[in-house]
Amino acid sequence: MSRVLPQPLVSLMILALWIAIAPSPSLGQVVLGSVVALAIPWFTHPFWPDPPRLLRPGVAALLFLRVIWDIVVANVEVARLVLGPADRLHPVFIELPLEIDDPFVATILASIITLTPGTLSVDIDRARRVLLVHALDVADVPATIDTIKRRYEAPLKEIFGC
């Protein structure tokens, strides 16, 4: 089973996204999406690191919902900022100290930050255990660091036990 379907959750997510963005959800789109969803993980499997075990799937589901909500809210905020006067923006680079040891989980955190409009993960310095983040508008850097750690890093540590 694992040789045919090396990353079943990734395949499922690819298929779901394929169907969601298809011009019309037809049988042909489902078949094509299934082929893509099976092929991508199969061809890329040798490049994947061994992911940590998912210890708390319920917390993972709640984190997923939180991230979706934050993406929606951030889209509205970024639209408001971009359409307003440019002098209202306070862009900043933030060095976010990481408590996460696992590089795979740190990459998930960086991806969550990048997915949220208005923030972008720039670099993960594993030696210093720092994630460099660019934010479009930050008034209080320590508060922003605390928010990221509380909303995303803490649940990831709980989900993966790291």
KOLGULUM-796767 format. One record per residue (C-alpha): residue number from 1; residue in three letters; x, y, z. Coordinates in nm, 3 decimals, m for minus. Example, Ala and Ser with C-alpha at 12.3 -4.5 7.8 and 13.67 -1.06 7.14 Angstrom:
BEGIN
  pos  code       c1       c2       c3
    1   ALA    1.230   m0.450    0.780
    2   SER    1.367   m0.106    0.714
END
This chain:
BEGIN
  pos  code       c1       c2       c3
    1   MET    0.000    0.000    0.000
    2   SER    0.271    0.253    0.091
    3   ARG    0.452    0.193   m0.241
    4   VAL    0.138    0.281   m0.437
    5   LEU    0.019    0.555   m0.203
    6   PRO    0.326    0.691   m0.020
    7   GLN    0.154    1.007    0.112
    8   PRO   m0.221    0.935    0.136
    9   LEU   m0.312    1.261    0.311
   10   VAL   m0.116    1.463    0.057
   11   SER   m0.288    1.276   m0.225
   12   LEU   m0.626    1.343   m0.069
   13   MET   m0.548    1.714   m0.027
   14   ILE   m0.425    1.742   m0.387
   15   LEU   m0.741    1.575   m0.514
   16   ALA   m0.963    1.798   m0.299
   17   LEU   m0.785    2.112   m0.419
   18   TRP   m0.798    1.991   m0.780
   19   ILE   m1.174    1.942   m0.761
   20   ALA   m1.223    2.272   m0.576
   21   ILE   m1.043    2.477   m0.843
   22   ALA   m1.169    2.281   m1.145
   23   PRO   m1.384    2.487   m1.382
   24   SER   m1.656    2.224   m1.353
   25   PRO   m1.641    1.926   m1.117
   26   SER   m1.698    1.651   m1.374
   27   LEU   m1.602    1.285   m1.381
   28   GLY   m1.313    1.370   m1.612
   29   GLN   m1.180    1.626   m1.362
   30   VAL   m1.206    1.373   m1.079
   31   VAL   m1.015    1.114   m1.283
   32   LEU   m0.748    1.363   m1.392
   33   GLY   m0.721    1.498   m1.037
   34   SER   m0.684    1.143   m0.905
   35   VAL   m0.399    1.072   m1.145
   36   VAL   m0.222    1.393   m1.043
   37   ALA   m0.292    1.325   m0.674
   38   LEU   m0.134    0.981   m0.702
   39   ALA    0.155    1.081   m0.928
   40   ILE    0.293    1.382   m0.740
   41   PRO    0.355    1.203   m0.406
   42   TRP    0.478    0.892   m0.586
   43   PHE    0.741    1.084   m0.787
   44   THR    0.843    1.315   m0.500
   45   HIS    0.846    1.054   m0.221
   46   PRO    1.226    1.005   m0.227
   47   PHE    1.274    1.375   m0.150
   48   TRP    1.042    1.387    0.152
   49   PRO    1.197    1.377    0.498
   50   ASP    1.050    1.136    0.747
   51   PRO    0.763    1.338    0.892
   52   PRO    0.703    1.323    1.266
   53   ARG    0.408    1.126    1.395
   54   LEU    0.079    1.309    1.429
   55   LEU   m0.002    1.268    1.799
   56   ARG   m0.307    1.493    1.834
   57   PRO   m0.527    1.486    1.521
   58   GLY   m0.805    1.680    1.697
   59   VAL   m0.568    1.967    1.772
   60   ALA   m0.448    1.946    1.410
   61   ALA   m0.806    1.987    1.288
   62   LEU   m0.857    2.289    1.514
   63   LEU   m0.528    2.440    1.394
   64   PHE   m0.638    2.386    1.034
   65   LEU   m0.964    2.574    1.101
   66   ARG   m0.775    2.851    1.282
   67   VAL   m0.536    2.892    0.986
   68   ILE   m0.827    2.907    0.738
   69   TRP   m0.997    3.170    0.955
   70   ASP   m0.676    3.371    0.990
   71   ILE   m0.623    3.362    0.612
   72   VAL   m0.972    3.503    0.553
   73   VAL   m0.930    3.776    0.816
   74   ALA   m0.580    3.863    0.692
   75   ASN   m0.706    3.896    0.335
   76   VAL   m0.953    4.160    0.448
   77   GLU   m0.689    4.339    0.656
   78   VAL   m0.431    4.338    0.376
   79   ALA   m0.690    4.467    0.127
   80   ARG   m0.775    4.749    0.368
   81   LEU   m0.406    4.832    0.416
   82   VAL   m0.315    4.818    0.048
   83   LEU   m0.611    5.032   m0.057
   84   GLY   m0.532    5.292    0.209
   85   PRO   m0.248    5.541    0.230
   86   ALA    0.097    5.380    0.208
   87   ASP    0.228    5.579    0.506
   88   ARG   m0.001    5.374    0.734
   89   LEU    0.205    5.061    0.670
   90   HIS    0.474    4.956    0.916
   91   PRO    0.663    4.674    0.740
   92   VAL    0.920    4.493    0.951
   93   PHE    1.145    4.188    0.958
   94   ILE    1.094    3.979    1.270
   95   GLU    1.332    3.721    1.412
   96   LEU    1.099    3.463    1.562
   97   PRO    1.279    3.238    1.813
   98   LEU    1.178    2.875    1.755
   99   GLU    1.100    2.625    2.028
  100   ILE    1.040    2.356    1.764
  101   ASP    1.332    2.115    1.715
  102   ASP    1.199    1.918    1.419
  103   PRO    1.285    2.076    1.079
  104   PHE    0.969    1.933    0.921
  105   VAL    0.746    2.095    1.184
  106   ALA    0.942    2.422    1.158
  107   THR    0.873    2.415    0.785
  108   ILE    0.501    2.366    0.854
  109   LEU    0.512    2.674    1.080
  110   ALA    0.694    2.872    0.809
  111   SER    0.435    2.759    0.554
  112   ILE    0.144    2.865    0.776
  113   ILE    0.301    3.208    0.819
  114   THR    0.355    3.243    0.445
  115   LEU   m0.001    3.132    0.365
  116   THR   m0.140    3.409    0.584
  117   PRO   m0.157    3.729    0.375
  118   GLY    0.062    4.009    0.503
  119   THR    0.335    3.779    0.634
  120   LEU    0.610    3.587    0.461
  121   SER    0.864    3.341    0.600
  122   VAL    1.201    3.438    0.459
  123   ASP    1.449    3.199    0.621
  124   ILE    1.479    2.928    0.883
  125   ASP    1.814    2.953    1.060
  126   ARG    1.841    2.607    1.215
  127   ALA    2.173    2.685    1.386
  128   ARG    2.029    2.984    1.572
  129   ARG    1.676    2.834    1.584
  130   VAL    1.523    3.150    1.438
  131   LEU    1.258    3.198    1.173
  132   LEU    1.292    3.524    0.982
  133   VAL    0.950    3.665    0.896
  134   HIS    0.858    3.973    0.696
  135   ALA    0.531    4.135    0.801
  136   LEU    0.351    4.405    0.606
  137   ASP    0.218    4.596    0.905
  138   VAL    0.337    4.550    1.264
  139   ALA    0.297    4.803    1.542
  140   ASP    0.428    4.582    1.825
  141   VAL    0.695    4.322    1.738
  142   PRO    0.689    4.137    2.074
  143   ALA    0.309    4.110    2.057
  144   THR    0.331    3.973    1.701
  145   ILE    0.590    3.716    1.809
  146   ASP    0.367    3.614    2.100
  147   THR    0.065    3.581    1.870
  148   ILE    0.251    3.357    1.622
  149   LYS    0.391    3.140    1.900
  150   ARG    0.053    3.107    2.074
  151   ARG   m0.167    3.059    1.766
  152   TYR    0.060    2.839    1.554
  153   GLU    0.380    2.717    1.722
  154   ALA    0.224    2.594    2.047
  155   PRO   m0.043    2.383    1.869
  156   LEU    0.222    2.241    1.633
  157   LYS    0.433    2.139    1.932
  158   GLU    0.129    1.969    2.083
  159   ILE    0.026    1.802    1.755
  160   PHE    0.370    1.654    1.687
  161   GLY    0.507    1.629    2.043
  162   CYS    0.818    1.832    1.977
END
